[in-house]
Structures are given as structure tokens and as C-alpha cells.
Amino acid sequence: MSKRLAAHVCLWLLAAAFALHAQSPVPDPQSGWKQLFNGQDLIGWKHVGEGSMRVENGLIRTNGKGVGLLYWTGGPVGNCTIRVVYRTGGDYDHSGVFVRIPIEPRDVEMPTDYGYRVQIDNHPETSYEDEYHLTGALYSFTTPLARAWRASPEWNIMEITLDGSRTVVVLNGAKVTDYAEGDPVPERKFDWEPRRGRRPDQGWIGLENDDGKKHTVFFKEIAIKPSH
């Protein structure tokens, strides 16, 4: 092998190594947060169900007709805080962040029925739903303690803490949900609402694509930080 060819091969290997490093979720040693989205592609994520998600201008964007789920393939998580930075395309667009999904998703029905969806929907009344379906609520299980969302096109910072069997949601600095397994919840009102029952302390996480042709939501950051 010539010296020039060897030099080109070395440069190519270095470039490939840097690219792989940039795509891998690496924890920030100072903050403790591990970024799950690299701002370039959906490596480490998988979509199930209808529609799709795509990366557009460094953001994850809901896309396509139908309901689907983009889940993180890194395995179940617990005793941690999940930070999601998002904005809606319009004030009536909606989505959700799934947590405590008991097994790796193969469709969207199982996570809907047996996980929790932290709702992103500023106007559930347009779907004949009530305050149990507002932004920051565990969809159909809880009502928000505060209405802390920022309307489009502002960014929102949602932090979901999984502390054993307790789920706490803080939106833009305000606590909006504090729920522990066994707390009273209302009966199901609609067929599409999740089934009642205990969720696991550790579970898979994902982002909902709720008919991306109608409801556009952008995600700028998804990060995770262990609690202890």
C-alpha cells in the first residue's frame, strides 16, 4: 500500500470514528444528561404503527397519516428524569411522550393501553375530551396541577421524573403532575383511553405521532439523567 493511500485510509477511518461518536448518545459529565437524539438522524430510535417521524433542520418532526410511535431502542428506563424540548406547529396540534411501556413496542396499541402517555394537547375539547387530556397530564389518569404550556411557536421544556412507582411531570418549571401507583383515577370514558392498572417501575419510552399530516409537533431535545 502506498503512503498516500495509507494516509487516505487513516483519514477515512478517523472521519468514520468521529461520525459514529457524534451519533452515539454520550452523557455530559458536567450536567449528567445523556442526549438520546443526535440532531442528525434517528439512530437509536425505531418507528412502529402508522405515519412516520423524520429529522428536519435538526429537529424530529411528526409526519404522515395515522397514529404511530417512535421509541428509543436503548431499553427500559426507571429512576431517572427524561427531558423533552418540543414545540407545536400550531396551538391545536398534539402529540405525547410515552413512559413506563412494559415491553418493547411492536405496535402503538400496546403502549397506549399499558404505558403512560404524558399528553401534549392544549385544546382537548376539540376531540370532545376534558382536563384529563390536557398538556402535562398522564392521559386520562390525571388533571394538570397547572396550565404551564407555551403556545406555538415557543419551545416547551418537559421533564418527566420516574421515581420508583411515582411519576412527576414538570413543564416549563411548574409541576403539573405528581402521581403514584395506586392513586385514585377515573373510569375510562372513551374506548381509545388506556386500560387501568399498575405500570412497571421501569419501562420503554417513546414519542407519539398522532396523525402527522394534521398535527405537527417538533422535538429539539430528548435527554435522560439517572436519579441515583
C-alpha positions in Angstrom: 0.0 0.0 0.0 1.4 3.4 -1.0 2.0 6.1 1.7 -0.6 8.3 0.0 -3.2 5.6 0.0 -2.4 4.7 3.6 -2.9 8.3 4.6 -6.3 8.5 2.9 -7.4 5.3 4.6 -6.3 6.7 8.0 -8.2 9.9 7.4 -11.3 8.0 6.3 -11.2 5.8 9.5 -10.8 8.9 11.7 -13.8 10.6 10.0 -15.9 7.5 10.4 -14.9 7.3 14.1 -15.9 10.9 14.7 -19.2 10.5 12.9 -20.0 7.4 15.0 -19.1 9.2 18.2 -21.3 12.2 17.2 -24.3 9.8 16.6 -24.0 7.9 19.9 -25.8 9.2 23.0 -23.0 10.4 25.2 -23.5 11.7 28.7 -22.4 15.2 29.5 -20.1 14.6 32.5 -20.8 18.1 34.0 -24.6 18.0 33.7 -25.3 14.3 33.9 -27.7 14.4 30.9 -27.3 11.8 28.1 -28.7 13.0 24.8 -30.8 10.4 23.1 -31.3 12.4 19.8 -28.1 13.5 18.0 -29.8 16.2 15.9 -28.8 14.5 12.6 -30.8 11.2 12.2 -32.9 8.7 14.1 -30.1 6.2 15.0 -31.2 4.6 18.3 -34.9 5.1 17.5 -37.5 2.9 15.8 -40.9 3.7 14.5 -43.9 1.4 14.8 -47.5 1.9 13.7 -48.8 4.3 11.0 -47.2 7.5 9.8 -43.5 8.2 10.4 -41.1 10.6 12.1 -38.3 12.4 10.2 -35.4 14.7 11.0 -35.9 18.2 9.6 -33.5 21.1 10.2 -32.0 19.3 13.2 -35.5 18.6 14.7 -37.6 15.4 15.0 -40.9 16.2 13.2 -44.1 14.2 13.2 -45.1 13.1 9.7 -47.5 11.0 7.8 -51.1 9.9 8.2 -52.2 7.8 11.1 -51.0 7.1 14.7 -47.6 5.8 15.3 -44.8 5.7 18.0 -41.1 6.5 17.7 -39.5 4.6 20.6 -35.9 4.7 21.9 -34.3 1.3 21.4 -31.9 1.6 24.3 -34.1 -0.5 26.6 -36.4 0.2 29.6 -35.6 3.0 32.0 -36.5 3.9 35.5 -35.4 6.1 38.5 -34.4 8.9 36.1 -35.6 12.2 34.6 -36.4 12.4 30.9 -36.2 15.9 29.4 -38.1 16.6 26.2 -37.9 20.0 24.5 -40.7 20.5 22.0 -43.0 22.9 20.2 -46.2 22.5 18.3 -46.7 23.6 14.7 -49.9 25.3 15.7 -51.7 25.7 19.1 -54.2 22.9 18.2 -51.6 20.3 17.2 -50.9 17.5 19.6 -48.6 14.5 20.5 -47.4 12.8 23.6 -44.4 11.3 25.4 -44.8 7.7 26.4 -43.2 6.3 29.5 -43.4 3.0 31.5 -44.2 0.9 28.4 -43.9 -2.6 29.8 -42.3 -4.4 26.9 -40.5 -3.4 23.6 -43.2 -2.0 21.3 -44.3 -3.8 18.2 -47.3 -1.6 17.5 -48.9 1.5 19.0 -51.8 -0.2 20.7 -49.9 -1.9 23.5 -48.1 1.3 24.7 -51.4 3.2 24.6 -53.2 0.6 26.7 -50.4 -0.4 29.1 -48.0 2.5 29.3 -48.5 6.2 30.3 -48.7 9.0 27.8 -47.7 12.4 29.1 -50.0 14.4 26.9 -49.2 17.3 24.6 -52.6 18.9 23.8 -53.5 22.4 24.6 -57.1 22.1 23.4 -58.5 18.6 24.1 -62.0 20.0 23.8 -61.6 19.8 20.0 -61.6 16.0 20.4 -64.6 16.1 22.9 -62.1 15.4 25.7 -61.7 17.2 29.1 -59.0 18.4 31.5 -57.8 14.7 32.0 -56.4 15.0 28.5 -54.6 18.4 28.8 -50.9 19.0 28.2 -48.8 17.6 31.1 -51.4 15.1 32.3 -51.0 11.4 32.3 -53.5 10.9 29.5 -57.0 10.2 31.1 -55.4 9.4 34.5 -54.7 12.8 36.0 -55.5 16.5 35.6 -52.7 19.1 35.4 -51.9 20.9 38.6 -51.1 24.0 36.5 -51.5 25.1 32.9 -47.9 25.9 32.1 -47.6 25.3 28.4 -46.3 27.8 25.9 -48.3 28.3 22.8 -46.8 27.8 19.3 -44.2 28.7 18.2 -42.5 28.9 21.6 -40.4 26.0 22.9 -41.5 24.0 25.9 -39.3 22.1 28.4 -41.0 19.0 29.8 -39.2 17.0 32.5 -40.6 13.6 33.5 -39.2 12.0 36.6 -39.7 8.3 37.2 -39.1 7.7 40.9 -39.9 4.1 41.6 -43.7 4.0 41.2 -44.1 7.8 41.3 -44.3 9.9 38.1 -43.7 13.6 38.3 -44.0 16.0 35.3 -42.6 19.5 35.4 -43.4 21.8 32.4 -41.5 25.0 32.0 -40.5 25.0 35.6 -44.0 24.3 37.0 -45.1 20.9 38.5 -48.1 19.7 36.5 -48.4 16.1 37.5 -47.4 14.1 40.7 -48.9 10.6 40.5 -48.1 7.4 42.4 -49.3 3.9 41.5 -52.5 3.3 43.5 -53.7 6.9 43.5 -57.4 7.1 42.5 -58.1 7.5 38.8 -61.4 8.0 36.9 -63.1 5.2 35.0 -62.4 5.1 31.2 -64.7 7.4 29.3 -63.7 6.5 25.8 -62.7 3.3 24.0 -59.4 4.8 23.0 -58.3 5.6 26.5 -55.7 3.4 28.2 -56.6 0.4 30.4 -56.4 0.9 34.1 -53.9 -0.9 36.2 -50.3 -0.7 37.6 -47.4 0.3 35.3 -43.9 -1.1 35.8 -41.2 0.9 37.7 -39.0 0.6 34.6 -40.3 0.8 31.0 -39.6 1.8 27.4 -40.1 5.4 26.3 -41.2 7.0 23.0 -42.8 9.9 21.1 -46.3 9.8 19.7 -47.0 10.6 16.1 -50.7 11.5 16.2 -51.5 11.8 12.5 -48.6 14.0 11.5 -50.5 15.2 8.4 -52.9 17.1 10.7 -50.8 17.6 13.9 -47.3 18.8 13.5 -45.0 18.7 16.6 -41.2 19.3 16.7 -38.8 17.8 19.2 -35.5 19.5 19.7 -34.0 17.5 22.6 -34.7 14.2 24.3 -32.3 13.5 27.1 -32.1 11.3 30.2 -30.4 11.7 33.6 -30.3 8.9 36.2 -31.7 9.9 39.6 -29.3 7.8 41.7 
